Amino acid sequence: MSKNYAKVTFVVLLVGLLLVLATTSFYTVDQTEYAVLVTFGKPSTEIVSPGLRFKLPYPIQTVKKVSRETFSLTLGYEERADGITVMEQESKMITGDENIILADLEVQWQVVDPIAFIYNSQDPVNILSNATSSTLRGVIGSSLVDDALTDGRTRIMNDIRDSLVEMVEAYDIGIAIRNVNLQDVDLPTDEVSDAFKKVASAREERITKINQANRYKNEKINTAEGQKAALISEAEGVKVSRIEQARGDVAQFDAIYSEYVNNKDITSDRLMIETLEQVLPDVQIYVMQENQGSSTVKYLPLDQVRQGGSYSE
């Protein structure tokens, strides 16, 4: 009887041991998580790849897992099931020109080094939260309230991101900053908020007026440039025309002068006749020749000659 009981006990213990080995030695790693294998409390330097994996049973080896997803950390408000709750103590801060504002910030972060995330600090998320608060207050504290409420928000958000990334890298907590969103910046009272909105509206109107004036200025400059180009082009045309006309006149003068040198009397008479025709365009001009010792007067009707007629005596 005692022998059978011992056998049964041995079998039960063996089965129990096998179950423990099966449940603590095999594990799976999903694509959406990191896994670190820890042997006697010392983490492995290599990240376990996804899939079904084997390890030595507990307490020799254990596995610690960290999600790969992107997390969101908020400052100044908290998202709950019943809506958004404003955390005024977190969001209230003072600007560089000593004005109080309310600023809400969202930081999107992700674990990139699971070993540093697990072992380099006791609470890396809390460290990130404190670093975010410190960075936001530092940047807002060095900025003017007008910049925080109007067109300087982009610069402020970039400064917060750069400073926070530098701080997180210095802490070496295995976290990477993916994005920083300056959700809302407002004034603590409605009266002051309305006043700043009017200021912002006036500033936008001023910018619009300046843009309109610049557009009008550019249109006028373009028109003037076009007129200038047209006048220059017209002047160049006149210049070329005058030069060509002068060259023609010079060529004509040279031709007349050449004929004048060869036949001074004929050329002189021709020039005189042409001048008379220009001065007296409606008068008939006759060239007459009277021979000595003869009663016959010879004349040459120039207008008939040009029309193909004959002259008479």
PLY file of the C-alpha trace (Angstrom):
ply
format ascii 1.0
element vertex 313
property float x
property float y
property float z
element edge 312
property int vertex1
property int vertex2
end_header
0.00 0.00 0.00
2.79 2.39 0.92
4.68 1.54 -2.24
1.68 2.40 -4.46
1.18 5.66 -2.59
4.83 6.57 -3.14
4.53 5.85 -6.85
1.41 7.97 -7.15
3.08 10.80 -5.27
6.13 10.61 -7.52
3.99 10.69 -10.65
2.01 13.68 -9.37
5.19 15.56 -8.52
6.69 14.71 -11.90
3.59 15.89 -13.74
3.51 19.06 -11.65
7.16 19.72 -12.38
6.60 19.23 -16.09
3.63 21.63 -15.98
5.72 24.24 -14.20
8.50 23.80 -16.73
6.02 24.07 -19.61
4.31 27.16 -18.26
7.47 29.03 -17.23
9.90 27.96 -19.95
7.93 28.78 -23.10
6.76 32.28 -23.93
5.72 34.32 -26.97
6.83 37.78 -28.07
4.40 39.86 -30.11
5.34 42.23 -32.93
4.02 45.16 -30.89
6.31 44.66 -27.89
9.91 44.41 -26.78
11.11 41.45 -24.70
14.20 41.36 -22.48
15.50 38.06 -21.10
16.75 38.37 -17.51
19.08 35.70 -16.02
19.50 35.84 -12.23
18.50 39.51 -12.33
20.94 40.49 -15.12
19.31 41.56 -18.41
20.59 40.31 -21.72
22.09 42.91 -24.05
20.08 41.57 -26.99
16.37 42.17 -27.56
14.37 38.98 -28.03
12.88 38.78 -31.52
9.12 38.14 -31.96
7.80 34.57 -31.97
7.62 31.51 -29.69
10.70 31.36 -27.45
12.20 29.09 -24.77
13.90 30.09 -21.50
15.05 28.41 -18.34
12.32 28.09 -15.71
11.65 30.66 -13.04
13.52 31.86 -10.99
16.57 31.22 -13.18
15.31 33.30 -16.09
12.45 35.75 -16.44
11.12 37.87 -19.30
10.20 41.54 -19.09
8.10 43.04 -21.86
7.61 46.65 -22.92
5.13 47.91 -25.54
6.40 49.37 -28.80
3.35 51.63 -29.27
3.43 55.41 -29.20
2.15 56.85 -25.93
0.67 60.26 -25.20
1.56 62.36 -22.16
-0.55 65.45 -21.46
0.28 68.48 -19.36
-2.42 70.89 -18.22
-5.34 68.60 -18.92
-6.37 64.99 -18.53
-8.55 62.89 -20.80
-11.06 60.76 -18.95
-14.05 58.66 -19.87
-16.45 61.47 -18.94
-14.50 64.14 -20.89
-11.47 66.38 -20.54
-10.50 67.71 -17.14
-8.44 70.92 -17.01
-5.49 70.81 -14.59
-5.07 74.52 -13.94
-2.20 74.10 -11.52
-0.19 72.37 -14.24
-1.16 74.70 -17.06
-0.75 78.04 -15.26
2.63 79.68 -15.87
4.23 83.11 -16.28
5.68 84.57 -19.48
8.88 86.51 -19.95
7.01 89.83 -19.76
5.34 88.79 -16.48
1.90 87.80 -17.75
0.06 84.73 -16.54
-1.22 82.30 -19.17
-2.68 78.79 -19.33
-0.79 76.41 -21.64
-1.75 72.81 -22.48
0.81 70.46 -23.99
0.75 66.96 -25.46
3.91 64.90 -25.89
3.93 61.73 -27.98
6.72 59.36 -26.98
7.91 55.83 -27.63
10.27 53.34 -26.00
13.32 52.78 -28.18
15.66 51.16 -25.65
13.73 48.74 -23.40
16.76 47.88 -21.25
17.38 51.55 -20.41
13.65 52.08 -19.93
13.40 49.22 -17.41
16.70 49.51 -15.54
18.07 53.06 -15.81
15.34 54.65 -13.70
12.64 53.64 -11.28
9.86 55.60 -13.01
10.87 56.84 -16.50
7.35 58.10 -17.30
7.39 60.35 -14.23
10.82 61.63 -15.24
9.43 62.43 -18.69
6.47 64.24 -17.13
8.73 66.39 -14.93
11.05 67.11 -17.86
8.07 68.16 -19.98
6.77 70.52 -17.29
10.20 72.03 -16.77
10.79 72.50 -20.50
7.40 74.08 -21.12
7.76 76.52 -18.23
11.30 77.39 -19.25
10.38 78.20 -22.86
7.20 80.10 -21.93
9.15 81.97 -19.24
11.55 83.29 -21.90
8.80 84.24 -24.39
6.48 87.23 -24.65
2.76 86.79 -24.08
2.02 88.10 -27.59
4.22 85.39 -29.09
2.58 82.67 -27.00
-0.94 83.77 -28.00
-0.39 84.65 -31.68
2.12 83.91 -34.41
5.00 82.90 -32.13
3.45 79.59 -31.08
5.23 77.61 -33.80
8.61 78.87 -32.66
7.73 78.13 -29.02
6.60 74.60 -29.88
9.82 73.91 -31.81
11.90 75.21 -28.90
9.99 72.95 -26.48
10.56 69.92 -28.72
14.29 70.58 -29.13
14.85 71.22 -25.42
12.81 68.18 -24.35
14.60 65.87 -26.79
17.96 67.07 -25.48
16.88 66.57 -21.85
15.48 63.05 -22.42
18.64 61.98 -24.23
20.72 63.27 -21.30
18.61 61.27 -18.81
19.10 58.07 -20.89
15.74 56.55 -19.96
15.22 54.72 -23.27
12.52 57.11 -24.52
12.32 58.98 -27.86
10.11 62.06 -28.39
8.00 61.62 -31.51
5.96 64.81 -31.48
5.10 67.84 -29.33
1.78 69.67 -29.69
1.05 72.95 -27.96
-2.67 72.30 -27.69
-4.06 75.52 -26.25
-2.67 78.78 -24.92
-5.08 81.17 -23.28
-5.39 83.88 -20.66
-6.83 83.18 -17.21
-9.75 85.66 -17.48
-12.30 86.24 -20.24
-11.85 90.03 -20.16
-8.10 89.83 -20.76
-8.62 87.09 -23.34
-11.05 89.27 -25.31
-8.59 92.15 -25.23
-5.81 89.99 -26.62
-8.13 88.61 -29.29
-8.83 92.19 -30.40
-5.10 92.83 -30.50
-4.57 89.71 -32.58
-7.39 90.74 -34.93
-5.86 94.20 -35.34
-2.48 92.63 -36.05
-3.97 90.39 -38.74
-5.76 93.38 -40.28
-2.47 95.29 -40.28
-0.74 92.42 -42.07
-3.58 92.28 -44.61
-3.31 96.01 -45.28
0.45 95.74 -45.71
0.01 92.87 -48.17
-2.56 94.84 -50.14
-0.26 97.88 -50.24
2.65 95.76 -51.40
0.48 94.17 -54.08
-0.63 97.63 -55.29
2.99 98.80 -55.23
4.12 95.81 -57.29
1.33 96.36 -59.82
2.34 100.01 -60.27
6.01 99.10 -60.54
5.23 96.46 -63.17
3.10 98.95 -65.13
5.84 101.59 -64.96
8.45 99.04 -66.00
6.27 98.07 -68.95
5.83 101.70 -70.00
9.55 102.28 -69.56
10.35 99.30 -71.77
7.86 100.49 -74.40
9.35 104.01 -74.44
12.87 102.63 -74.69
11.82 100.35 -77.52
10.10 103.23 -79.33
13.14 105.46 -78.83
15.41 102.74 -80.18
13.16 102.49 -83.25
13.27 106.24 -83.80
17.03 106.19 -83.31
17.49 103.47 -85.92
15.11 105.28 -88.30
16.97 108.57 -87.91
20.33 106.89 -88.43
19.13 105.13 -91.59
17.58 108.37 -92.86
20.82 110.22 -92.18
22.77 107.53 -94.00
20.39 107.86 -96.96
20.75 111.64 -96.96
24.53 111.32 -96.84
24.45 108.84 -99.74
22.18 111.16 -101.70
24.43 114.15 -100.97
27.50 112.18 -102.03
25.79 111.23 -105.29
24.73 114.82 -105.97
28.17 116.12 -105.08
29.79 113.61 -107.41
27.55 114.76 -110.28
28.17 118.38 -109.30
31.93 117.92 -109.56
31.59 116.46 -113.06
28.87 118.87 -114.29
28.71 121.88 -112.07
26.31 123.93 -114.26
23.83 121.12 -114.91
23.82 120.00 -111.31
23.33 123.56 -110.12
20.41 124.06 -112.49
18.84 120.77 -111.46
19.09 121.59 -107.79
17.54 124.97 -108.41
14.67 123.42 -110.35
14.01 120.81 -107.69
14.00 123.52 -105.04
11.49 125.56 -107.05
9.25 122.51 -107.39
9.27 122.05 -103.63
8.67 125.70 -102.89
6.04 126.16 -105.64
4.32 122.77 -105.98
1.26 124.10 -107.90
3.15 126.23 -110.46
4.09 124.97 -113.92
7.81 125.39 -114.51
9.31 125.78 -117.99
12.95 125.65 -118.91
13.48 128.14 -121.73
16.41 128.72 -124.04
16.71 131.71 -126.34
19.19 131.43 -129.25
21.01 134.53 -130.31
20.18 135.63 -133.84
16.95 133.65 -133.88
13.39 134.50 -132.99
12.63 130.97 -131.86
12.37 130.37 -128.16
12.78 126.83 -127.04
11.18 125.75 -123.77
10.84 122.53 -121.86
7.60 121.91 -119.89
8.85 119.80 -117.05
5.46 118.49 -115.93
4.61 117.20 -119.41
8.00 115.60 -119.78
7.51 113.73 -116.53
4.08 112.57 -117.77
5.58 111.29 -121.02
4.68 114.26 -123.29
6.86 116.25 -125.70
8.13 119.72 -125.57
7.41 122.54 -128.02
9.33 125.32 -129.55
0 1
1 2
2 3
3 4
4 5
5 6
6 7
7 8
8 9
9 10
10 11
11 12
12 13
13 14
14 15
15 16
16 17
17 18
18 19
19 20
20 21
21 22
22 23
23 24
24 25
25 26
26 27
27 28
28 29
29 30
30 31
31 32
32 33
33 34
34 35
35 36
36 37
37 38
38 39
39 40
40 41
41 42
42 43
43 44
44 45
45 46
46 47
47 48
48 49
49 50
50 51
51 52
52 53
53 54
54 55
55 56
56 57
57 58
58 59
59 60
60 61
61 62
62 63
63 64
64 65
65 66
66 67
67 68
68 69
69 70
70 71
71 72
72 73
73 74
74 75
75 76
76 77
77 78
78 79
79 80
80 81
81 82
82 83
83 84
84 85
85 86
86 87
87 88
88 89
89 90
90 91
91 92
92 93
93 94
94 95
95 96
96 97
97 98
98 99
99 100
100 101
101 102
102 103
103 104
104 105
105 106
106 107
107 108
108 109
109 110
110 111
111 112
112 113
113 114
114 115
115 116
116 117
117 118
118 119
119 120
120 121
121 122
122 123
123 124
124 125
125 126
126 127
127 128
128 129
129 130
130 131
131 132
132 133
133 134
134 135
135 136
136 137
137 138
138 139
139 140
140 141
141 142
142 143
143 144
144 145
145 146
146 147
147 148
148 149
149 150
150 151
151 152
152 153
153 154
154 155
155 156
156 157
157 158
158 159
159 160
160 161
161 162
162 163
163 164
164 165
165 166
166 167
167 168
168 169
169 170
170 171
171 172
172 173
173 174
174 175
175 176
176 177
177 178
178 179
179 180
180 181
181 182
182 183
183 184
184 185
185 186
186 187
187 188
188 189
189 190
190 191
191 192
192 193
193 194
194 195
195 196
196 197
197 198
198 199
199 200
200 201
201 202
202 203
203 204
204 205
205 206
206 207
207 208
208 209
209 210
210 211
211 212
212 213
213 214
214 215
215 216
216 217
217 218
218 219
219 220
220 221
221 222
222 223
223 224
224 225
225 226
226 227
227 228
228 229
229 230
230 231
231 232
232 233
233 234
234 235
235 236
236 237
237 238
238 239
239 240
240 241
241 242
242 243
243 244
244 245
245 246
246 247
247 248
248 249
249 250
250 251
251 252
252 253
253 254
254 255
255 256
256 257
257 258
258 259
259 260
260 261
261 262
262 263
263 264
264 265
265 266
266 267
267 268
268 269
269 270
270 271
271 272
272 273
273 274
274 275
275 276
276 277
277 278
278 279
279 280
280 281
281 282
282 283
283 284
284 285
285 286
286 287
287 288
288 289
289 290
290 291
291 292
292 293
293 294
294 295
295 296
296 297
297 298
298 299
299 300
300 301
301 302
302 303
303 304
304 305
305 306
306 307
307 308
308 309
309 310
310 311
311 312
